C-alpha cells in the first residue's frame, strides 16, 4: 500500500507592488495587546488590491481586532500597517482610504434611503448635484434604485444590508472592511446575499476584507482566506488550498469536517508515521469483504451513527483499534429507496491514498 502524497498546496502568488499601491493592505509584525491579553500576535499579512479576502476563525481568534486595526479604531501595540502603499499605522480612521460595513447596518431610522446613502457626502460638503448622481449610482450598484424614498424600517434585512453597503461604497474607498455583515440574516437570505455581495465586489473592483466565522461563507465568497486561531494565522490560501491541503490540524478540523488520522494509525495504514487528513466526501463505504484497489487505503469498522442532512447522508464508522472515520454519501438514489447502509452494519471505509493530505 503506497503512502499518501505530500499534498501541500502550491504557493499562492504574492501581491505585486503596483497592486499594493492601488488598494492592497500590508500588515507587518502587528501585535495588539489589551492589558495582559495578546489579541493579535506578531501578524504579517498581505492583501492584494482588488481581491475578496476573508479572515476566518472562531470567536476570540483575533480576526475582528485585525479589522479594527486596519480601520484605525484600535491602535497597534507594535508593528506597522500600510494601505495602498501608504503607512497608516498612526493615522486617524478618517485619514485612511477605507470604509467599514457592520453587522447591525447602523442606518438612520428617520432618514430616507437616499439620505442615508448620501450622508457621508453631506458631511464632506459635496455639491448636491454630485450627491444625487453618486447616490443613484450607488443604489444601482446594489440593485435598489426603487427604494430611494423609503425609510429603513420599510426594507427587509437583506435590503438594509445592501443599503449599508451602498453607503460605504459611495465614499469610494480603496478598501472596504466588512465585519460579519451577513450574520443577522437567516440562512436562505444569507446564501442569496453571498452571491450578490461577490457580484458587487467584482463590479466595483475594490479590495474587500471580510470577517466571518462561517466556513461555508468564506469558501463561497473568497479569493483567498486567512484562517485565524489564538491571534495568529494558521494558513493563508485560496478556498481550494485551505480546504484540500490543510497545513495544520486546526485548519483541517475547523474548515468543514475532516478525518484527522494520527501518526500512529497512519503508520499502520500507510507505512508512514505522519498525520493525515481525509475529507468525508472522499471516503466511500463498501462491503467488509470487498478488497481495496492497489491505490486505496481502507479500514474495517462498524457504523455507529447515521446523519441525514438532505443532500447527503453521513456515516460514522468506529474501528476495533479506536479510530473513527466519517464517510459522506450523496443521496442520489430514488427518494423512495432505503439507505444502503444502517447503524450496526459492518463495513469497509475506503479512500484513494492520494486523496489524503499530509498535515505537517
Residue pairs with C-beta under 8 A, 6 or more apart in sequence:
1 269
1 270
1 271
1 294
1 297
1 353
2 270
2 294
2 295
2 353
3 270
3 271
3 272
3 353
4 270
4 272
4 276
4 297
4 353
4 354
4 355
4 356
4 357
4 358
5 354
5 358
6 358
7 244
7 245
7 354
7 356
7 357
7 358
8 245
8 247
8 357
8 358
8 360
9 237
9 238
9 240
9 241
9 242
9 244
9 245
9 247
10 241
12 224
12 236
12 237
12 238
12 241
14 46
15 24
15 46
15 47
15 48
15 49
16 48
17 85
18 49
19 48
19 49
19 50
20 26
20 46
20 48
20 49
20 82
20 84
20 85
21 49
21 84
21 85
22 49
22 50
22 84
22 174
23 49
23 50
23 83
23 84
23 97
23 174
23 175
23 206
23 207
24 46
24 47
24 48
24 49
24 83
24 84
24 85
24 207
25 45
25 46
25 47
25 70
25 81
25 82
25 83
25 175
25 207
25 209
26 45
26 46
26 47
26 80
26 81
26 82
26 83
27 43
27 44
27 45
27 46
27 66
27 69
27 70
27 79
27 80
27 81
28 44
28 79
28 80
28 81
28 82
29 42
29 43
29 44
29 78
29 79
29 80
30 40
30 42
30 43
30 44
30 45
30 66
30 69
30 76
30 78
30 79
30 80
30 81
31 38
31 40
31 41
31 42
31 43
31 76
31 77
31 78
31 79
32 38
32 39
32 40
32 62
32 65
32 69
32 74
32 76
32 77
33 39
33 77
38 231
39 62
39 65
39 231
40 62
40 65
40 66
40 69
40 231
41 62
41 230
41 231
41 232
42 79
42 232
43 62
43 66
43 79
43 231
43 232
43 233
45 66
45 226
45 233
45 236
47 53
47 175
47 207
47 209
48 207
48 223
48 224
49 84
49 174
49 207
50 205
50 206
50 207
51 207
51 208
51 223
51 224
52 198
52 201
52 208
52 210
52 221
52 222
52 223
53 207
53 208
53 209
53 210
53 222
53 223
53 224
53 225
53 226
54 209
54 210
54 211
54 212
54 217
54 218
54 221
54 222
54 224
54 225
54 226
55 63
55 66
55 67
55 209
55 210
55 211
55 212
55 225
55 226
55 228
56 63
56 212
56 213
56 214
56 215
56 218
56 225
56 226
56 227
56 228
56 254
56 255
57 63
57 213
57 227
57 228
57 229
57 254
58 213
58 229
58 254
59 213
61 228
61 229
61 230
61 231
62 228
62 230
62 231
62 232
63 211
63 226
63 228
64 179
64 180
64 211
65 74
65 231
66 228
67 100
67 177
67 179
67 209
67 211
68 74
69 75
69 76
69 81
70 81
70 83
70 96
70 98
70 175
70 177
70 209
71 93
71 96
71 98
71 100
71 177
72 88
72 91
72 92
72 93
72 95
72 96
72 98
73 93
75 90
76 89
79 89
80 87
80 89
81 87
81 88
81 89
82 88
82 89
83 96
83 97
83 98
83 174
83 175
84 97
84 174
84 175
88 95
88 96
97 173
97 174
97 175
98 173
98 174
98 175
98 176
98 177
99 168
99 169
99 171
99 173
99 175
99 176
99 177
100 168
100 176
100 177
100 178
100 179
101 161
101 164
101 165
101 168
101 176
101 177
101 178
101 179
101 181
102 164
102 179
102 181
103 179
103 180
103 181
103 182
103 183
103 184
104 184
105 152
105 160
105 161
105 163
105 164
106 164
107 116
107 152
107 160
107 163
107 164
107 167
108 115
108 116
108 119
108 152
109 151
109 152
109 153
110 151
111 119
111 151
111 152
112 148
112 149
112 150
112 151
113 139
113 144
113 147
113 148
113 149
113 150
113 151
113 152
113 155
113 163
114 135
114 139
114 148
114 149
116 152
116 163
116 167
117 135
117 138
117 139
117 163
117 166
117 167
117 170
118 131
118 132
118 134
118 135
118 170
119 167
120 167
120 170
120 171
121 130
121 131
121 134
121 135
121 170
121 171
122 131
124 171
126 134
134 170
135 148
135 170
136 145
137 170
138 166
138 167
138 169
138 170
139 145
139 147
139 148
139 166
141 166
141 169
141 200
141 203
141 204
142 162
142 163
142 165
142 166
142 169
142 196
142 200
143 162
143 196
144 159
144 162
144 163
144 166
147 154
147 155
147 159
147 163
152 160
152 163
155 163
156 189
157 184
157 185
157 186
157 189
158 185
158 189
158 192
158 193
161 181
161 182
161 184
161 185
161 193
162 193
162 196
164 181
165 181
165 197
165 200
168 176
169 176
169 200
169 204
169 206
173 206
174 206
174 207
175 206
175 207
175 208
175 209
176 206
176 207
176 208
176 209
177 209
177 211
178 208
178 209
178 210
178 211
179 211
180 211
180 212
180 213
181 197
181 210
182 190
182 193
182 194
182 197
182 212
182 217
183 212
185 193
190 217
191 220
194 217
194 220
194 221
195 220
197 221
198 220
198 221
201 208
210 218
210 221
210 222
212 218
215 254
215 255
215 256
218 225
218 239
219 225
219 239
219 243
219 255
220 239
222 238
222 239
223 238
224 236
224 237
224 238
224 239
225 236
225 237
225 238
225 239
225 242
226 233
226 235
226 236
227 233
227 234
227 235
227 236
227 242
227 250
227 251
227 254
227 255
228 234
229 250
229 254
234 247
234 248
234 250
234 251
235 241
235 242
235 246
235 247
235 248
235 251
236 242
237 245
242 251
242 255
243 255
243 256
243 279
244 279
244 357
245 357
246 252
246 255
246 258
246 277
246 357
246 359
247 359
247 360
248 359
248 360
249 260
249 275
249 277
249 359
252 258
252 260
252 277
252 357
252 359
253 260
256 279
257 279
257 280
257 314
257 326
257 328
258 277
258 278
258 279
258 280
259 277
259 278
259 279
259 280
259 283
259 324
259 325
259 326
260 275
260 276
260 277
260 359
261 269
261 275
261 276
261 277
261 278
261 323
261 356
262 275
263 273
263 274
263 275
264 273
265 321
265 323
266 272
266 273
266 274
266 275
266 276
267 273
268 321
269 297
269 299
270 276
270 297
270 353
270 356
274 358
274 359
275 358
275 359
276 356
276 357
276 358
276 359
277 356
277 357
277 358
277 359
278 325
278 351
278 355
278 356
278 357
279 355
280 314
280 326
280 327
280 328
281 312
281 328
282 351
282 352
282 355
282 356
283 325
283 326
283 327
283 328
283 349
283 350
283 351
284 327
284 329
284 349
284 350
284 351
285 303
285 315
285 317
285 327
285 329
285 340
285 341
285 347
285 348
285 349
285 350
286 347
286 348
286 350
287 347
287 348
288 300
288 346
288 347
288 348
289 348
290 348
290 350
292 298
292 348
292 350
295 352
295 353
295 354
296 350
296 351
296 352
296 353
297 350
297 351
297 352
297 353
297 356
298 348
298 349
298 350
298 351
299 317
299 319
299 323
299 325
299 348
299 349
300 319
300 320
300 346
300 347
300 348
300 349
301 317
301 318
301 319
301 320
301 323
301 325
301 346
301 347
301 349
302 317
302 318
302 344
302 345
302 346
302 347
303 315
303 316
303 317
303 341
303 342
303 343
303 344
303 345
303 347
304 316
304 317
304 318
304 343
305 315
305 316
305 343
306 313
306 314
306 315
306 316
306 339
306 341
306 342
306 343
307 313
307 314
307 315
307 316
308 331
310 331
311 330
311 331
312 328
312 329
312 330
312 331
313 328
313 329
313 331
313 339
314 326
314 327
314 328
315 326
315 327
315 328
315 329
315 341
315 347
316 324
316 325
316 326
317 324
317 325
317 326
317 327
317 347
317 349
318 324
319 325
325 349
327 349
329 340
333 340
341 347
